[in-house]
Amino acid sequence: MSASAAPDLSQQREELARLQHGLSSRDSTVHFAHAGVSILASLLLFGATAKMLWDARKLWILPFASGSLALGLVAYALVRLLKGKATYRDEMVRYERMMAIRRDLKLDDPAALLPQR
C-alpha cells in the first residue's frame, strides 16, 4: 500500500513544483500593464489630435496621422486586455490546482507542522 502511495506523492510534488514555477511569472500582469500604458498614451494622443484639429486650417495630414496612431494604440490595448483576461483565467485554474495539491499534501495544515508526541 505504501509503495503505491510513494509514487503518487512524488508525482504530486513534481506537479506542485511545475505549477509553482509556471505561476512564478504572472504573464497576465504584463498584458494588463501594456493595455494600461497603451490606453494612457492613446488618450494623450487623442488630446493632441483634438488640439491639432482645432488649430488646423489647411494641414489635415498631421491630425489624421496622430488620430490613426491613437486608434491603433486603442486596438493594441484591447488585444492586450483580452490576452490578459484569458491568461488570468488560465492562471486561476492552475492556482486552484496548486492549492488542491497543497491541501492533499497537507502543506498548509498547521497541526502537521507541530511536533508529534
VODO-699426 format. One record per residue (C-alpha): x, y, z; residue number from 1. Coordinates in steps of 0.05 Angstrom, whole numbers, padded with zeros to 5 digits. Layout:
<atoms>
X X	Y Y	Z Z	pos NUM
...
</atoms>
This chain:
<atoms>
X 00000	Y 00000	Z 00000	pos 1
X 00055	Y 00049	Z 00017	pos 2
X 00093	Y 00030	Z -00047	pos 3
X 00036	Y 00057	Z -00089	pos 4
X 00027	Y 00118	Z -00046	pos 5
X 00100	Y 00139	Z -00052	pos 6
X 00099	Y 00149	Z -00128	pos 7
X 00033	Y 00186	Z -00121	pos 8
X 00064	Y 00233	Z -00070	pos 9
X 00125	Y 00244	Z -00114	pos 10
X 00081	Y 00257	Z -00175	pos 11
X 00041	Y 00308	Z -00135	pos 12
X 00105	Y 00341	Z -00111	pos 13
X 00131	Y 00344	Z -00182	pos 14
X 00066	Y 00374	Z -00206	pos 15
X 00067	Y 00423	Z -00148	pos 16
X 00137	Y 00445	Z -00167	pos 17
X 00117	Y 00452	Z -00240	pos 18
X 00056	Y 00493	Z -00223	pos 19
X 00095	Y 00538	Z -00175	pos 20
X 00147	Y 00550	Z -00228	pos 21
X 00094	Y 00565	Z -00281	pos 22
X 00057	Y 00613	Z -00235	pos 23
X 00120	Y 00649	Z -00212	pos 24
X 00118	Y 00694	Z -00273	pos 25
X 00049	Y 00727	Z -00277	pos 26
X 00041	Y 00737	Z -00352	pos 27
X -00028	Y 00768	Z -00343	pos 28
X 00004	Y 00826	Z -00305	pos 29
X 00048	Y 00842	Z -00364	pos 30
X -00012	Y 00841	Z -00412	pos 31
X -00053	Y 00886	Z -00365	pos 32
X 00006	Y 00935	Z -00357	pos 33
X 00014	Y 00940	Z -00433	pos 34
X -00060	Y 00953	Z -00440	pos 35
X -00060	Y 01007	Z -00387	pos 36
X 00001	Y 01044	Z -00416	pos 37
X -00028	Y 01039	Z -00486	pos 38
X -00094	Y 01069	Z -00463	pos 39
X -00059	Y 01127	Z -00428	pos 40
X -00015	Y 01140	Z -00489	pos 41
X -00076	Y 01138	Z -00535	pos 42
X -00113	Y 01188	Z -00490	pos 43
X -00055	Y 01235	Z -00493	pos 44
X -00050	Y 01226	Z -00568	pos 45
X -00125	Y 01237	Z -00577	pos 46
X -00119	Y 01302	Z -00537	pos 47
X -00062	Y 01325	Z -00582	pos 48
X -00103	Y 01305	Z -00643	pos 49
X -00162	Y 01345	Z -00619	pos 50
X -00118	Y 01406	Z -00607	pos 51
X -00087	Y 01400	Z -00676	pos 52
X -00156	Y 01393	Z -00708	pos 53
X -00180	Y 01455	Z -00670	pos 54
X -00120	Y 01495	Z -00693	pos 55
X -00113	Y 01467	Z -00763	pos 56
X -00136	Y 01508	Z -00821	pos 57
X -00107	Y 01474	Z -00882	pos 58
X -00059	Y 01420	Z -00858	pos 59
X -00102	Y 01359	Z -00841	pos 60
X -00050	Y 01304	Z -00851	pos 61
X -00017	Y 01311	Z -00782	pos 62
X -00082	Y 01306	Z -00742	pos 63
X -00104	Y 01248	Z -00786	pos 64
X -00037	Y 01212	Z -00775	pos 65
X -00038	Y 01222	Z -00699	pos 66
X -00111	Y 01203	Z -00695	pos 67
X -00096	Y 01139	Z -00734	pos 68
X -00038	Y 01124	Z -00687	pos 69
X -00083	Y 01136	Z -00627	pos 70
X -00135	Y 01088	Z -00655	pos 71
X -00080	Y 01037	Z -00667	pos 72
X -00060	Y 01043	Z -00594	pos 73
X -00131	Y 01032	Z -00571	pos 74
X -00135	Y 00969	Z -00614	pos 75
X -00069	Y 00945	Z -00586	pos 76
X -00094	Y 00958	Z -00515	pos 77
X -00158	Y 00919	Z -00528	pos 78
X -00119	Y 00860	Z -00556	pos 79
X -00072	Y 00860	Z -00496	pos 80
X -00131	Y 00866	Z -00448	pos 81
X -00165	Y 00806	Z -00479	pos 82
X -00100	Y 00766	Z -00477	pos 83
X -00091	Y 00787	Z -00405	pos 84
X -00161	Y 00764	Z -00386	pos 85
X -00151	Y 00696	Z -00420	pos 86
X -00083	Y 00688	Z -00387	pos 87
X -00112	Y 00708	Z -00319	pos 88
X -00167	Y 00655	Z -00325	pos 89
X -00114	Y 00602	Z -00341	pos 90
X -00071	Y 00625	Z -00282	pos 91
X -00130	Y 00620	Z -00235	pos 92
X -00145	Y 00548	Z -00258	pos 93
X -00072	Y 00530	Z -00247	pos 94
X -00072	Y 00565	Z -00179	pos 95
X -00133	Y 00527	Z -00156	pos 96
X -00100	Y 00462	Z -00178	pos 97
X -00037	Y 00481	Z -00140	pos 98
X -00077	Y 00497	Z -00077	pos 99
X -00113	Y 00430	Z -00083	pos 100
X -00046	Y 00394	Z -00086	pos 101
X -00022	Y 00433	Z -00026	pos 102
X -00084	Y 00412	Z 00012	pos 103
X -00074	Y 00339	Z -00009	pos 104
X -00001	Y 00341	Z 00014	pos 105
X -00022	Y 00377	Z 00078	pos 106
X 00029	Y 00432	Z 00068	pos 107
X -00017	Y 00486	Z 00095	pos 108
X -00041	Y 00446	Z 00156	pos 109
X -00014	Y 00480	Z 00219	pos 110
X -00025	Y 00417	Z 00260	pos 111
X 00021	Y 00378	Z 00214	pos 112
X 00077	Y 00428	Z 00228	pos 113
X 00074	Y 00418	Z 00303	pos 114
X 00118	Y 00365	Z 00336	pos 115
X 00081	Y 00299	Z 00345	pos 116
X 00082	Y 00267	Z 00414	pos 117
</atoms>
